[in-house]
Amino acid sequence: MLSGRRVVLGVSGGVAAYKSAYLARRLLEAGAEVRVVMTPAAQRFIGAQTFASLTGSHPLTDLFEDPSVSPHTELARWAELVIVAPATAATIARLAHGIADNALAATLLATRAPVVLAPAMHTEMWEHPATRRNISLIEADGHRIIGPFSGELAGGDVGIGRVAEPEEIVEFAKTVLHRPLEGLTVLVTAGGTREALDPVRYLGNRSSGKMGHAIAAAAAQRGAHVELVTTSSLPAPPGANVHRVESAQEMLEAVEKIHPDIAVFAAAVADFRPAQAAQDKLSRSDGPPTLVLEPTPDILASVVARGDDIFVVGFAAETGGVERAIEKAKRKGVDLMVYNDVTAPGSGFGTDTNQVTLIEPDGTVDRWPQLSKAEVASRLMEIVANRLGR
Ligand SMILES: Cc1cc2nc3c(=O)[nH]c(=O)nc-3n(C[C@H](O)[C@H](O)[C@H](O)COP(=O)(O)O)c2cc1C
């Protein structure tokens, strides 16, 4: 997976910088071409000469002293993958805020290659609200984080903050370069639909769109062209083409224009909508209205009915046992159904975790443990890729 791949190793200024020499070694052993870029602080912990000797080329250490015209953009374009290890709190903050004031920070901003960061710092720094915010920002930008883990830290302290080991980073790097969905279009629907009662009010549901957005991100990370049709105001996942919609009808119309190889229906679509939305805002003085409902279009069924060779994944958010979802999987003609009990703790709408059960069309079930929605999305996309022989 790493053989012949061009990897830039960014080293920032923490004690764990000594481990980056081992990491460079492991990457070279895995067949990668490695170039190194260091911050000024990193050079206080480990010499540039060490990396020069290991990799056969001098690390980039200064934007203005380097003989090439634009060293950071040149390195950024050369990279197929950038790994920052260790990633200090300061380097993470620079990336989160787009500050390009040293060779590593400028390379990180200039590259379009995937970026993996292996943070290392004292527990207090890692747990500081500023670092938490910065990590959320860089994750939302699509950068990948490995660790930190618990263990012995500099100065004899023990706690969370230990950098991932070189071997762990190499394995992680392989998964980042693994793009099994390259060349495929993945359609994802996300969020709860809103069905107008009047120009102001709607019938809706509690779906946040987090699961669907995580699936879109996981598919894009695996190389897919992603079309995300969403009612959620969550930020666009990196790499996904986003269509913002409100109602089941709008979602259907957006979906009809997309011709995917894989379709994942994670949206919570209303089953019924008001038969007639009031033209004007309903007024209390007119007394309680009588609501007449009509069925909404079945978006999943419309895609299955196309008869195209589309791998279809349905989601069944239920409040009872798995039986209804099994019945639904058989009836709907999906290739996979993902069931979750939305009333279970740590599962379903609005949470960052989910406990799902995968249901095959023949009714076979596979119950997964409670995982982050990002992890559920990753596992799901790996399974779909696998089923498509990728
Ligand atoms: C002995 C020592 C160890 C340090 N270790 C860390 C560390 O592990 N993580 C971290 O974020 N900062 C650490 N720092 C602080 C950074 O070196 C400092 O914030 C520096 O500005 C980081 O710059 P850079 O991100 O540009 O390399 C350490 C400083 C010293 C003096």
PDBQT file of the ligand as one rigid body, heavy atoms in Angstrom, charges set to zero:
ROOT
HETATM    1  C1  LIG A 401      11.022  20.058  26.724  1.00  0.00    +0.000 C 
HETATM    2  C2  LIG A 401       9.825  20.494  25.950  1.00  0.00    +0.000 A 
HETATM    3  C3  LIG A 401       8.939  19.562  25.530  1.00  0.00    +0.000 A 
HETATM    4  C4  LIG A 401       7.795  19.948  24.807  1.00  0.00    +0.000 A 
HETATM    5  N1  LIG A 401       6.936  19.002  24.386  1.00  0.00    +0.000 NA
HETATM    6  C5  LIG A 401       5.810  19.380  23.755  1.00  0.00    +0.000 A 
HETATM    7  C6  LIG A 401       4.884  18.408  23.317  1.00  0.00    +0.000 A 
HETATM    8  O1  LIG A 401       5.063  17.212  23.490  1.00  0.00    +0.000 OA
HETATM    9  N2  LIG A 401       3.762  18.831  22.689  1.00  0.00    +0.000 N 
HETATM   10  C7  LIG A 401       3.527  20.149  22.460  1.00  0.00    +0.000 A 
HETATM   11  O2  LIG A 401       2.480  20.459  21.904  1.00  0.00    +0.000 OA
HETATM   12  N3  LIG A 401       4.409  21.078  22.814  1.00  0.00    +0.000 NA
HETATM   13  C8  LIG A 401       5.546  20.739  23.450  1.00  0.00    +0.000 A 
HETATM   14  N4  LIG A 401       6.430  21.684  23.843  1.00  0.00    +0.000 N 
HETATM   15  C9  LIG A 401       6.176  23.090  23.507  1.00  0.00    +0.000 C 
HETATM   16  C10 LIG A 401       6.522  23.345  22.053  1.00  0.00    +0.000 C 
HETATM   17  O3  LIG A 401       7.866  23.031  21.801  1.00  0.00    +0.000 OA
HETATM   18  C11 LIG A 401       6.218  24.783  21.703  1.00  0.00    +0.000 C 
HETATM   19  O4  LIG A 401       4.837  25.042  21.841  1.00  0.00    +0.000 OA
HETATM   20  C12 LIG A 401       6.648  25.131  20.308  1.00  0.00    +0.000 C 
HETATM   21  O5  LIG A 401       6.326  26.477  20.045  1.00  0.00    +0.000 OA
HETATM   22  C13 LIG A 401       6.025  24.227  19.267  1.00  0.00    +0.000 C 
HETATM   23  O6  LIG A 401       6.318  24.745  18.000  1.00  0.00    +0.000 OA
HETATM   24  P1  LIG A 401       6.028  23.951  16.659  1.00  0.00    +0.000 P 
HETATM   25  O7  LIG A 401       4.654  23.432  16.735  1.00  0.00    +0.000 OA
HETATM   26  O8  LIG A 401       6.215  25.006  15.647  1.00  0.00    +0.000 OA
HETATM   27  O9  LIG A 401       7.056  22.891  16.543  1.00  0.00    +0.000 OA
HETATM   28  C14 LIG A 401       7.597  21.308  24.525  1.00  0.00    +0.000 A 
HETATM   29  C15 LIG A 401       8.535  22.244  24.917  1.00  0.00    +0.000 A 
HETATM   30  C16 LIG A 401       9.628  21.844  25.643  1.00  0.00    +0.000 A 
HETATM   31  C17 LIG A 401      10.645  22.885  26.053  1.00  0.00    +0.000 C 
ENDROOT
TORSDOF 0
